[in-house]
Amino acid sequence: MLKLEKRPSPSVFWGRATPVLAVALTMVAGSLMFAALGKNPFEAIRTIFWDPLFGEFAWYLRGQLLVKAGPLILIAVGLSLGFRAGIWNIGAEGQYIMGAICGAAVGLAAYPTESRLIFPVMVLAGAFGGWVWAMIPAILKTRFNTNEILVSLMLVYVAETVLAMASTGFLRNPDGAGFPGSRNFSGYPAAANPELIAGTGLHWGGVAALGAVVAAYVLLQRHILGFQIKLAGQAPRAARFAGVSPKRLVVMCLGIAGALAGLAGMFEVTGPAGQISIDFNSNYGFTAIIVAFLGRLNPVGILFAGLLMALTYIGGEMASTNLGLPSAAIQAFQGMLLFFLLACDLLTNFRIVPARKEVR
């Protein structure tokens, strides 16, 4: 018989090896799932992980990596700060939606301006929209000690309702013959977010994601707030003795996460998505949770984890189109990654040892 024995200190080796092991186990379990669905598992894995990078259409799909990875990285960096401090913001999807709505609303209100100042104002509005939505669970947590997990999650459904109202009501295209959805930003140059370098998929959202990675790394390594975030997560009692204010930390972490999620939504609606629509939200806010943990809550790790998750998005779409795999199977495959990551995390703090028989 075997049992788990707590390690005296977390294992550095398993802390680094766990993401690799989780990816390997996800491939194995995913292959079994694809085989159970009657598909060739080797072909499915190759389509998801190989073809987007080295296949026939790789010249186009490589650029799409940055399109998909940008919002995931931007949201995950914000979430990771709160997760490090033990503040569980599960509602980034709602903050992403509200940032898109606020940013789009400012741009559409100025239509058809040609001023290049409108896009920076939209960026500020997007960040503000996500920040305001994150402040709701922050204020309720600090004033009434509510559970930020439940409040932030429930606000996602409220945001989806506001999105439907915007698509069919106050942001609907007046020239759209009654169809839901706002004007398309691709036809509104002053407010559009096109590729900065043709064929690369890089737009201002990708630049913001890289900037967020660098800023978060500097914050955690060189700033007093970063020290407080790490201390609050690792030793809450020591943090209180050191003068760290838990309420201030809740407001700061939720605010930063909300603003970054709102930015991701704004860059997406003015770029790849092109408009506010009923189905605008694409679960980036939830997938970013997987990215944050896969990257070990480290900004640099999140950068690579975001690219990997973007690869599963693009490869999954190819597998659905070319192999007939249901989209639910691809979502389950992505969910397996978080499952195995959390399961393998046990090895960081525990080791498997033979259970000794008790002598009676």
N, C-alpha and C positions, 0 to 999 in steps of 0.2 A: 504494500500500500504506500501511497505517496501523500504528502501534505505540503501546505504552503508555510514557509517560515519567513518572518519579516527580517529584512536585511538591516544591519546596523545603520547603513546610510544608502541612499539610492545608488543603483549601479550606473556608472557613466557609460559602460559598454552597451547595456540594454537600452539605456535612454536614447542612444544613437541608432542602435540596430532595430529597435521596435518598428519604426516606419517601413523599413525595408522588408522585415518579416511580414508585416501586415499587408503590404502590396503583394508579396508572394502568395500568402494564404488566400487573398482575395482572388487572385488569378486561378488558383486551384479550385476554390469553391465556385467561382463564376463559371469555370469550365464544366463542372458537374451540372450546374444549373442549365447551361446552354445545351449540354448533351441530353438532359431530361426533356428539354423543349424540342428535341429532334434536330438540333443544329450541330454542325461540326465544331467542336469546342476550339480546336486549333485554328480553324479559319476565323472564328469569331474573335479570339484573342488577337490574332494577327491584324484583323480589320480594325480593331479598336486602338491598338498600341503601335502598330507598324505602318500601316497604309497612310495615315495622315502625315507621317514624317518622310516616308520613303516610297510611297506608292505612286500610281500614275498621275494623280492630281495633287501631289504633295506641294508643287510650286504655288498652288492657291491655298491649300489647307494650312500650310505653315503660317501664313499671315493671319488666318482665323484663330490661331492659338492666342495671339495677343488680344484679339477682340473678346474672346471668352474669358481669358485669364485676368484681364484688367479689372473688371468689377469684383471678381472673386477675391483677388489679392487686396484690393482697396477695402472691401468690407471685412475680410478676415484679419487684416492688420488692426483695425479698430476693435474688433471683438476680442482679439488676443490680449489686449491691455486689460480689459475687464476680467477675462478669464484668469489671468495671472493673479489678479487681486481678489479672486473669489466672488466676482460680480457677474452674474449669469444673464447676459442680454441674449435672449432667444428670439427677439423680435426685429432683427435687422431687415428682414424682408419688408416689414411695414415701413421702416425708416427709409428703405430704398425706394419704395413706392411714393411716399410723401415727398421725398426729395425730387423725384422725377416730376410729380404734379406741380410742385411750387416752381421749379425751374422752368418748366414748360409754360406755366401760366404767365410768368413774367415776360417770357419771349413772345408769346402769342398776344399779350396785351399791347405790345409795341409794334405788332405786325402792321404794315410791311416795312418797317424801318430798315435803313441801310447802314446805320451807325454800328461800328465795330465794338462800341462800348456795351452793347446789349448782351453779348455772350459772357463777359466777366460778371455782369450783374446777375445773369442767370446762374452762373456758378455759385455766387454767394447765396442766391435764393434757394438753390438745391441743397447746399450745406445747411442753411438755416431750417429748411423744412424737415430734414432728417434729425437735426438737433432738437427741434421743438417736440417732435414725436418721441424722441428718447427721453426728454425731460419729464414726460408724464410718469413713466415708471420710476424715474429718479426721484421726483418730488414725493410720490406716494410712498416710496421706500424710506426716504429720509424723514418724512413727517408722520407717517402712519405705520411704518414698519411692515408694509405689504411685501409680498413675494414678487421680486422683479421678474422671475421666470414666467409666472402666470400672467402678470400684467402685460409684459412686453409681447408675449405670444398672442394673447387675446387682441391686442391692438393691431396685429397683422390682419385679422379679419375685418376690423373696422376700416383699415386702410384700403383693403380690397373693395369694400363697399363705396368708399370715397372715389376710388379709381373708376368703378362702374358709373358713378354719378358724373364724374368728369368726362368720361368717354361719350356718354349719351346726353349730357346736359351742358354744363357751363364751359367746357373746353371743346365741344363738338365743332367740327369744321362747318361753318355756315354755307360753304359751297359744296358740301359733301352729299347732297341729295338725300339728307336724312339718315345716312349710314353712320353708325357710331364711330368715334375716333376723331382725333384732332387733325389740324393741318399737318402735312408732312414737312418736317424740317429740312429735308433734302432740297426742297424748293424755296427755302428761306435762308439764303446764304449768310446773312448776318448772324443768325442764331444756330447755324448748322455746325456739326462736329465731324468734319470729314477726315480721311486719312491724311496724316502729315507727310508720309512718304509712301508714294503709290506702291501697292502690292504687298506692303508689310503688315497691314492691319493696325498699325500704330496710330492712335488718335490721342486727344488730350486726356482721355481716361487712362490710357496706358502710361502716359507721362506722370499723371497724378499718382497712379499706383506705385511706380518706381520711387517717386518722391516720398510717398507715405512709408515705404519700406526703409528708406534712408533716415527719415525723421524719427520713426519709431525706434530704430536701432540706436540712434544718438540719444533719444529720450531715455531708453532703458539703461544705457551704459554710462551716460555722462550727466544726467539731470537728476535733481533731487526727487522729482515726481516719479521718475522711473525706479529709483531706489525704494520709495514708499510703496509703489505698486508691487514690487517683488517681495518686500518685507511683509506686506499685508497678506499676500498669498501664502508665504512660507511659514510665517510665525505671527498670527494675528495678535496674540497677547503682547509679544515684543513690540509690534507696531504701535499698539496703544500706549505702551510705556514710553516709546520713542516720540510720542506726541503726534502721531499720524491720526488725522480726523477721518473716521470711517465714512461719515456723511459727505465730506468734501470729496473723498475718493470716489464714492458712488456717482456723484454729480459729474466729476471730471471724466471718469471712464465711460459712463453712459453717453455723455455729451460728445466726446471724441468719436465714439463708435457710431453714434447717430449721424454726426456731420459727415463722416467718411462714407457711410452707407447712402446718405442723401446725395453726395457727390457722385457716387457710382450710378445712382438712378438718373441723375441729370445728364451725365455723359452718355448713358445708354439711350435715353429717349431722344437726344439730339444727334446721336450717331447711328449705331447699328439698328436699333429699333425704329427710329425715324419719327415716331408719333406716339401719343398717348392712345392706348386702345384697351379694351376690356381685358384682353389676355396679355397685357404688357409684362406683368410680373412673371419671371421665369425661374423662381425658387433660388435665385442667386444668394439671397440672404440666409437660407437654410444650408445650402451647399457650402457656403463660406465657413460654417461651423466645422465641417469635416476638414476643410483646408487649414483652418487655424490649428486644429489638433494634429493633423498630419505633419504640419510644419513645426510641431513641438512648441507652439506659441512664441516662436522666434521669428522676427521679421524676415531674415534671409531664408529660413526654412519655409516660411509661408510663400515666398516668391517661387520657389521650386515646386512646392505643393500645389500652388495655383496653376502652374503650367501643366502639371500632371493631371489635375482634375479637368482642366480645359481640354486636354487630350482625350479624356474619356467622354467628354461631351461631343467632340467632333467625331471621334471614332464610333461612339454609340449611335450617332445619327447615320453614319455610313453603314453600320451593321443593321440598323433598322431598315434602311433603304435597299441595301444590296442582299442581305441575308434574310430579311423578313422577321427579324427579332422584334418582339413587342417592346414598346418604349418602357413599359413597366419593368421588364427584365433588366433594361439598362439602368433604371433608377435603383432597382434592387442591388445591382452590381456595384453601383456607387455607394449605396448604403452599407454594403458588406465591408467596405474600406474602413468606415468609422467603427463598425462592430469589432473587426479584428484588431484595429488599433487600440481600442479601449481594453479588449481582452488581453492583448500582448503587453499592455502597460503594467499588468500585474508583475511581470518579470523585472520591472525596474525597481519595485519596492519589496518584492517577495522572491524567494527562491524555492524551487521544488526539491524536497529532501525525502528520503524514506521515512515512513512513520514507524516509530519504535513501538514495539509491543509492551504494554504495561505489565509489570510483574506483580502478580497477586500474592 
